Amino acid sequence: MQIPTIKSVTDIRRDAKRIFEQVHKKGEVILVTRNNDKLSVIMPPEAFESMVAENETLWEELEMARSKKATRNEKSFKLQDVLSGKV
């Protein structure tokens, strides 16, 4: 992801159409500020969807790692032994 362009709420009010066109056409990311405090981010939907997908993947990997760690010392059985009643 690129470095965001910083715009104030006032800038957005004055020139919203052009700013949203930049986001849409050029894929720009805008960091919106109010009184120099971070307020919001405007980004293309594709960038947002990509971030959500990456976040979901990372959470799944974390859950798999936690599951492996939690079951590491548990005894395991072969499926055939379970089905045949040996276990």
N, C-alpha and C positions, 0 to 999 in steps of 0.2 A: 504494500500500500504506500502511496505517495505521502509526502509531508503536506498536511492540510494548509489551506489558505485561511488566514484569520480575518473574520469580518464581524463587525459589531451588529447588534440588533438594528441600530440606526441605519447602517449600510444596507442591511437586508430590506428594511422598509423602503429605502430610497430607490433601490435598484433590484428588487426581487426577481423580476422577469429575466434580466440578463444573468444574474447569479444562478438561477435555476437552470437556465440554458447551458451555462458553463458546466454545471454538474452533470447534466444530461448528455451533452455533446462531447465534452472533453474528459468526462470521468473524474472531474475535480472533487476533492473532499474539502468541505468548508467547516471550520471550527467557529461557532457563533459565540460571541462574548457579550456580556453586559457589565459595564463598569470594570472592564479588564478581568472579569471572572468567567471561566468556562461555563457555558450555558447549554450548548447543544452541538450536535454534529449533523451536517447535511451531506449525504453521500448517495451515489447511484445505487439503485436497487440491487444490481449485480454484485457490487462490492459488499453490501450488507448480507445478501444471501450466501456469498462465499465465506464471510466471517462466521455466520451461523453454522454452516456446514462444517467448517474447520473446528469450531468449538464443540459441536456434537461428536465429531470424530475423536477429539482429545478426551472428552468425558468418557466415551466408550472404552478407549485405551486405558484410562485411569481405573475404571470399574473392573476391567479384565485383570489388571495388575493387582488390585485389591482382592479380587476373588481368588486369584492364584495364591496370593500370600496367605489368605485366610484358610485355604484348603490344602496347603502345602504338606502338613503333617497328618492329614486324614488318610486312612487306609483305602486302597483302591482294589477293585476286583475286575476280572475279565468278564465281559458280557456273557460269554458262553457258560462260565461257571455259575453266574447268577441265574441264567435261564434254565440250566440243567438242575438247579437246586443244590449244587455242591456248596454253595455259600449261603 
